[in-house]
Amino acid sequence: MRRLVSLLLAVAAGVLLAPAAAHAEPADDGNRAWSVRPGSPEGKPDRRTHYTLQGTPGASVEEKVLVTNSSKVAASFVIYGTDAFNTSTGAFDLLPAAQKPIDIGSWIKFGAATVTIEAGATAVVPFSIAVPQNATPGDHAGGVVVSLATGTDVKVDTRVAVRVYLRIAGLLSPSLTPKDVDAEYTGVSNPFGSGKVAVSYTVENTGNIRLQSRAKLVVKSAATGITLAEKKLTDLPELLPGQHVPHRAEVDGVFPAGPLTVRIELEPFPDPEQPVGQAVPKTESHTIIWAWPWLLLLAFLILLGGAGFLVRRQLIRRRLAKAQAEALARKRARKEAKKAEAAGAKPEDKAEDKAEAGAGAGASA
């Protein structure tokens, strides 16, 4: 009887404890995952992948950002704004956490520096962009950063961000400038073949709005202006105002025509989401290099040397023939002179004899 009662109590206890075990908190696996995206004024997800905003000096722009904690446990995140820049490859990047922003990143304000979010939940975090009175017209680029520092001995700062583009009303000046063009020609062994032109150049955004660009590499003969080769390059990535990025390109099939003009042509265009309402000027920059067909020149020099040898040989023959003719003429003159002497006195001698005879006759008289 006692055993039966004990068994019934154990079953009852198991039934009561089962739901509690089913609703126990999941174990922390140490992994943290989160995402960030723009939010609508109602705090709902919208179609935007980044913020494309308009503002005026002295105004305040209000926005919301959605932060989703995909971790298995609640987590606290640091949230802040910072400035953007272009890397050496042209990629969009944000300032390191330790570097203070001096532009739009310093204008972004949150109600608190951290936000705690339950596991699997999404927090709607409002923020404002307080535009200074002295803000310059054009584009200001930055980002909203949500980060989490992990580790004990070495802190690892993992960041997830969403881009923020703010255009301040005023005079817009779209301009991309290629500069520092440097080119090199690599020839071929075939004297009648073609070679390759490799070019390096830098593109600088000298205007005040962000721009992408279509690029073209053109090689012409500097002597005749004839186009020897041209190539449409891959569109250049978006370049922020004041930034510059180096690029490289090459084109094959260039005949070595002596002096070559190597030109980079840019056709900038703005973000379709933020048209500028004016034509964006095309720009270009060039350099001149030399591409001699050395084997062809060597063959030409050999032919020129052969032709010179033949001409010199012909001149020598002509001089020798002239000298021989003059020598023969002198020899003939000497022979004729000898014949004249053998035939009698020279006409001059006969004249002298007549003169002497006349003088003798006068004396006799």
RADAUR-V242759 format. One record per residue. N is the residue number from 1. RES is the residue in three letters. PHI is phi as a letter, one per 20 degrees, with the letter a starting at -180 (999 if undefined). PSI is psi in whole degrees, 0 to 359 (999 if undefined). Layout:
n:N res:RES phi:PHI psi:PSI
n:N res:RES phi:PHI psi:PSI
This chain:
n:1 res:MET phi:999 psi:314
n:2 res:ARG phi:f psi:320
n:3 res:ARG phi:f psi:322
n:4 res:LEU phi:f psi:317
n:5 res:VAL phi:f psi:318
n:6 res:SER phi:f psi:321
n:7 res:LEU phi:f psi:318
n:8 res:LEU phi:f psi:320
n:9 res:LEU phi:f psi:322
n:10 res:ALA phi:f psi:318
n:11 res:VAL phi:f psi:317
n:12 res:ALA phi:f psi:318
n:13 res:ALA phi:f psi:321
n:14 res:GLY phi:f psi:320
n:15 res:VAL phi:f psi:320
n:16 res:LEU phi:f psi:325
n:17 res:LEU phi:e psi:339
n:18 res:ALA phi:g psi:312
n:19 res:PRO phi:f psi:322
n:20 res:ALA phi:f psi:319
n:21 res:ALA phi:f psi:325
n:22 res:ALA phi:f psi:330
n:23 res:HIS phi:e psi:20
n:24 res:ALA phi:f psi:149
n:25 res:GLU phi:f psi:139
n:26 res:PRO phi:f psi:150
n:27 res:ALA phi:f psi:144
n:28 res:ASP phi:f psi:115
n:29 res:ASP phi:e psi:2
n:30 res:GLY phi:n psi:350
n:31 res:ASN phi:e psi:143
n:32 res:ARG phi:c psi:132
n:33 res:ALA phi:b psi:138
n:34 res:TRP phi:b psi:164
n:35 res:SER phi:b psi:159
n:36 res:VAL phi:c psi:138
n:37 res:ARG phi:b psi:159
n:38 res:PRO phi:f psi:152
n:39 res:GLY phi:c psi:152
n:40 res:SER phi:f psi:170
n:41 res:PRO phi:g psi:334
n:42 res:GLU phi:e psi:0
n:43 res:GLY phi:n psi:23
n:44 res:LYS phi:d psi:157
n:45 res:PRO phi:f psi:143
n:46 res:ASP phi:c psi:188
n:47 res:ARG phi:e psi:354
n:48 res:ARG phi:f psi:142
n:49 res:THR phi:d psi:345
n:50 res:HIS phi:b psi:173
n:51 res:TYR phi:e psi:126
n:52 res:THR phi:c psi:102
n:53 res:LEU phi:c psi:160
n:54 res:GLN phi:d psi:148
n:55 res:GLY phi:b psi:170
n:56 res:THR phi:c psi:154
n:57 res:PRO phi:g psi:132
n:58 res:GLY phi:n psi:353
n:59 res:ALA phi:e psi:170
n:60 res:SER phi:c psi:131
n:61 res:VAL phi:d psi:126
n:62 res:GLU phi:d psi:136
n:63 res:GLU phi:b psi:172
n:64 res:LYS phi:c psi:147
n:65 res:VAL phi:c psi:140
n:66 res:LEU phi:d psi:126
n:67 res:VAL phi:d psi:121
n:68 res:THR phi:d psi:127
n:69 res:ASN phi:e psi:107
n:70 res:SER phi:e psi:8
n:71 res:SER phi:f psi:168
n:72 res:LYS phi:e psi:352
n:73 res:VAL phi:c psi:165
n:74 res:ALA phi:f psi:151
n:75 res:ALA phi:b psi:151
n:76 res:SER phi:d psi:130
n:77 res:PHE phi:d psi:148
n:78 res:VAL phi:e psi:134
n:79 res:ILE phi:c psi:133
n:80 res:TYR phi:a psi:172
n:81 res:GLY phi:d psi:153
n:82 res:THR phi:b psi:175
n:83 res:ASP phi:e psi:160
n:84 res:ALA phi:d psi:161
n:85 res:PHE phi:b psi:170
n:86 res:ASN phi:d psi:135
n:87 res:THR phi:f psi:179
n:88 res:SER phi:f psi:343
n:89 res:THR phi:e psi:0
n:90 res:GLY phi:n psi:0
n:91 res:ALA phi:f psi:152
n:92 res:PHE phi:f psi:132
n:93 res:ASP phi:b psi:166
n:94 res:LEU phi:d psi:154
n:95 res:LEU phi:g psi:149
n:96 res:PRO phi:f psi:157
n:97 res:ALA phi:f psi:328
n:98 res:ALA phi:f psi:348
n:99 res:GLN phi:e psi:126
n:100 res:LYS phi:f psi:136
n:101 res:PRO phi:f psi:153
n:102 res:ILE phi:c psi:358
n:103 res:ASP phi:c psi:233
n:104 res:ILE phi:f psi:331
n:105 res:GLY phi:g psi:328
n:106 res:SER phi:e psi:349
n:107 res:TRP phi:e psi:342
n:108 res:ILE phi:f psi:127
n:109 res:LYS phi:c psi:135
n:110 res:PHE phi:d psi:157
n:111 res:GLY phi:f psi:329
n:112 res:ALA phi:b psi:156
n:113 res:ALA phi:f psi:343
n:114 res:THR phi:c psi:158
n:115 res:VAL phi:c psi:130
n:116 res:THR phi:d psi:129
n:117 res:ILE phi:c psi:134
n:118 res:GLU phi:f psi:160
n:119 res:ALA phi:g psi:129
n:120 res:GLY phi:m psi:3
n:121 res:ALA phi:e psi:163
n:122 res:THR phi:c psi:130
n:123 res:ALA phi:d psi:137
n:124 res:VAL phi:e psi:114
n:125 res:VAL phi:d psi:111
n:126 res:PRO phi:f psi:151
n:127 res:PHE phi:b psi:164
n:128 res:SER phi:c psi:155
n:129 res:ILE phi:d psi:107
n:130 res:ALA phi:e psi:102
n:131 res:VAL phi:f psi:125
n:132 res:PRO phi:f psi:159
n:133 res:GLN phi:f psi:330
n:134 res:ASN phi:e psi:19
n:135 res:ALA phi:f psi:133
n:136 res:THR phi:f psi:147
n:137 res:PRO phi:f psi:155
n:138 res:GLY phi:o psi:195
n:139 res:ASP phi:e psi:137
n:140 res:HIS phi:c psi:123
n:141 res:ALA phi:d psi:139
n:142 res:GLY phi:a psi:208
n:143 res:GLY phi:a psi:156
n:144 res:VAL phi:e psi:121
n:145 res:VAL phi:d psi:133
n:146 res:VAL phi:c psi:118
n:147 res:SER phi:c psi:162
n:148 res:LEU phi:b psi:124
n:149 res:ALA phi:e psi:128
n:150 res:THR phi:c psi:164
n:151 res:GLY phi:n psi:160
n:152 res:THR phi:d psi:297
n:153 res:ASP phi:f psi:315
n:154 res:VAL phi:d psi:119
n:155 res:LYS phi:e psi:129
n:156 res:VAL phi:d psi:116
n:157 res:ASP phi:e psi:107
n:158 res:THR phi:e psi:128
n:159 res:ARG phi:c psi:142
n:160 res:VAL phi:c psi:135
n:161 res:ALA phi:c psi:164
n:162 res:VAL phi:c psi:137
n:163 res:ARG phi:f psi:150
n:164 res:VAL phi:c psi:119
n:165 res:TYR phi:d psi:124
n:166 res:LEU phi:c psi:122
n:167 res:ARG phi:d psi:122
n:168 res:ILE phi:e psi:131
n:169 res:ALA phi:f psi:147
n:170 res:GLY phi:q psi:197
n:171 res:LEU phi:f psi:118
n:172 res:LEU phi:e psi:139
n:173 res:SER phi:c psi:85
n:174 res:PRO phi:f psi:125
n:175 res:SER phi:a psi:125
n:176 res:LEU phi:d psi:134
n:177 res:THR phi:c psi:121
n:178 res:PRO phi:e psi:141
n:179 res:LYS phi:b psi:173
n:180 res:ASP phi:l psi:46
n:181 res:VAL phi:f psi:127
n:182 res:ASP phi:c psi:128
n:183 res:ALA phi:c psi:159
n:184 res:GLU phi:b psi:138
n:185 res:TYR phi:d psi:133
n:186 res:THR phi:d psi:117
n:187 res:GLY phi:e psi:190
n:188 res:VAL phi:c psi:167
n:189 res:SER phi:f psi:334
n:190 res:ASN phi:f psi:120
n:191 res:PRO phi:f psi:338
n:192 res:PHE phi:d psi:9
n:193 res:GLY phi:e psi:190
n:194 res:SER phi:c psi:168
n:195 res:GLY phi:c psi:202
n:196 res:LYS phi:c psi:142
n:197 res:VAL phi:d psi:122
n:198 res:ALA phi:d psi:133
n:199 res:VAL phi:c psi:141
n:200 res:SER phi:c psi:144
n:201 res:TYR phi:b psi:166
n:202 res:THR phi:c psi:137
n:203 res:VAL phi:d psi:128
n:204 res:GLU phi:c psi:136
n:205 res:ASN phi:e psi:99
n:206 res:THR phi:e psi:3
n:207 res:GLY phi:e psi:204
n:208 res:ASN phi:c psi:15
n:209 res:ILE phi:c psi:156
n:210 res:ARG phi:f psi:142
n:211 res:LEU phi:b psi:145
n:212 res:GLN phi:e psi:177
n:213 res:SER phi:b psi:143
n:214 res:ARG phi:e psi:137
n:215 res:ALA phi:c psi:148
n:216 res:LYS phi:c psi:140
n:217 res:LEU phi:d psi:123
n:218 res:VAL phi:c psi:132
n:219 res:VAL phi:c psi:124
n:220 res:LYS phi:c psi:159
n:221 res:SER phi:f psi:124
n:222 res:ALA phi:f psi:339
n:223 res:ALA phi:e psi:319
n:224 res:THR phi:d psi:342
n:225 res:GLY phi:m psi:5
n:226 res:ILE phi:f psi:134
n:227 res:THR phi:f psi:121
n:228 res:LEU phi:e psi:329
n:229 res:ALA phi:a psi:151
n:230 res:GLU phi:b psi:152
n:231 res:LYS phi:b psi:129
n:232 res:LYS phi:f psi:125
n:233 res:LEU phi:e psi:166
n:234 res:THR phi:f psi:139
n:235 res:ASP phi:g psi:135
n:236 res:LEU phi:f psi:145
n:237 res:PRO phi:f psi:165
n:238 res:GLU phi:g psi:132
n:239 res:LEU phi:d psi:127
n:240 res:LEU phi:f psi:156
n:241 res:PRO phi:g psi:135
n:242 res:GLY phi:n psi:356
n:243 res:GLN phi:e psi:156
n:244 res:HIS phi:b psi:145
n:245 res:VAL phi:c psi:134
n:246 res:PRO phi:e psi:151
n:247 res:HIS phi:b psi:161
n:248 res:ARG phi:c psi:149
n:249 res:ALA phi:b psi:164
n:250 res:GLU phi:b psi:157
n:251 res:VAL phi:b psi:139
n:252 res:ASP phi:e psi:174
n:253 res:GLY phi:m psi:34
n:254 res:VAL phi:d psi:117
n:255 res:PHE phi:f psi:136
n:256 res:PRO phi:f psi:89
n:257 res:ALA phi:d psi:33
n:258 res:GLY phi:n psi:233
n:259 res:PRO phi:f psi:130
n:260 res:LEU phi:d psi:141
n:261 res:THR phi:e psi:118
n:262 res:VAL phi:d psi:118
n:263 res:ARG phi:c psi:137
n:264 res:ILE phi:d psi:123
n:265 res:GLU phi:d psi:133
n:266 res:LEU phi:d psi:138
n:267 res:GLU phi:c psi:87
n:268 res:PRO phi:f psi:153
n:269 res:PHE phi:b psi:147
n:270 res:PRO phi:e psi:174
n:271 res:ASP phi:f psi:127
n:272 res:PRO phi:g psi:335
n:273 res:GLU phi:f psi:343
n:274 res:GLN phi:c psi:74
n:275 res:PRO phi:f psi:153
n:276 res:VAL phi:e psi:348
n:277 res:GLY phi:m psi:19
n:278 res:GLN phi:b psi:161
n:279 res:ALA phi:f psi:136
n:280 res:VAL phi:e psi:119
n:281 res:PRO phi:f psi:143
n:282 res:LYS phi:f psi:150
n:283 res:THR phi:c psi:161
n:284 res:GLU phi:b psi:159
n:285 res:SER phi:b psi:151
n:286 res:HIS phi:b psi:170
n:287 res:THR phi:b psi:164
n:288 res:ILE phi:d psi:130
n:289 res:ILE phi:c psi:169
n:290 res:TRP phi:d psi:136
n:291 res:ALA phi:c psi:91
n:292 res:TRP phi:e psi:137
n:293 res:PRO phi:e psi:83
n:294 res:TRP phi:g psi:316
n:295 res:LEU phi:f psi:322
n:296 res:LEU phi:f psi:320
n:297 res:LEU phi:f psi:320
n:298 res:LEU phi:f psi:315
n:299 res:ALA phi:f psi:321
n:300 res:PHE phi:f psi:318
n:301 res:LEU phi:f psi:322
n:302 res:ILE phi:f psi:315
n:303 res:LEU phi:f psi:319
n:304 res:LEU phi:f psi:320
n:305 res:GLY phi:f psi:319
n:306 res:GLY phi:f psi:317
n:307 res:ALA phi:f psi:320
n:308 res:GLY phi:f psi:321
n:309 res:PHE phi:f psi:317
n:310 res:LEU phi:f psi:318
n:311 res:VAL phi:f psi:316
n:312 res:ARG phi:f psi:320
n:313 res:ARG phi:f psi:320
n:314 res:GLN phi:f psi:320
n:315 res:LEU phi:f psi:320
n:316 res:ILE phi:f psi:319
n:317 res:ARG phi:f psi:318
n:318 res:ARG phi:f psi:317
n:319 res:ARG phi:f psi:318
n:320 res:LEU phi:f psi:318
n:321 res:ALA phi:f psi:320
n:322 res:LYS phi:f psi:318
n:323 res:ALA phi:f psi:319
n:324 res:GLN phi:f psi:319
n:325 res:ALA phi:f psi:317
n:326 res:GLU phi:f psi:320
n:327 res:ALA phi:f psi:320
n:328 res:LEU phi:f psi:321
n:329 res:ALA phi:f psi:318
n:330 res:ARG phi:f psi:320
n:331 res:LYS phi:f psi:319
n:332 res:ARG phi:f psi:322
n:333 res:ALA phi:f psi:319
n:334 res:ARG phi:f psi:318
n:335 res:LYS phi:f psi:316
n:336 res:GLU phi:f psi:322
n:337 res:ALA phi:f psi:319
n:338 res:LYS phi:f psi:320
n:339 res:LYS phi:f psi:320
n:340 res:ALA phi:f psi:320
n:341 res:GLU phi:f psi:322
n:342 res:ALA phi:f psi:326
n:343 res:ALA phi:f psi:337
n:344 res:GLY phi:q psi:188
n:345 res:ALA phi:f psi:162
n:346 res:LYS phi:f psi:153
n:347 res:PRO phi:g psi:327
n:348 res:GLU phi:f psi:321
n:349 res:ASP phi:f psi:320
n:350 res:LYS phi:f psi:322
n:351 res:ALA phi:f psi:320
n:352 res:GLU phi:f psi:321
n:353 res:ASP phi:f psi:318
n:354 res:LYS phi:f psi:321
n:355 res:ALA phi:f psi:319
n:356 res:GLU phi:f psi:319
n:357 res:ALA phi:f psi:317
n:358 res:GLY phi:f psi:320
n:359 res:ALA phi:f psi:322
n:360 res:GLY phi:f psi:322
n:361 res:ALA phi:f psi:322
n:362 res:GLY phi:f psi:322
n:363 res:ALA phi:f psi:321
n:364 res:SER phi:f psi:320
n:365 res:ALA phi:f psi:999
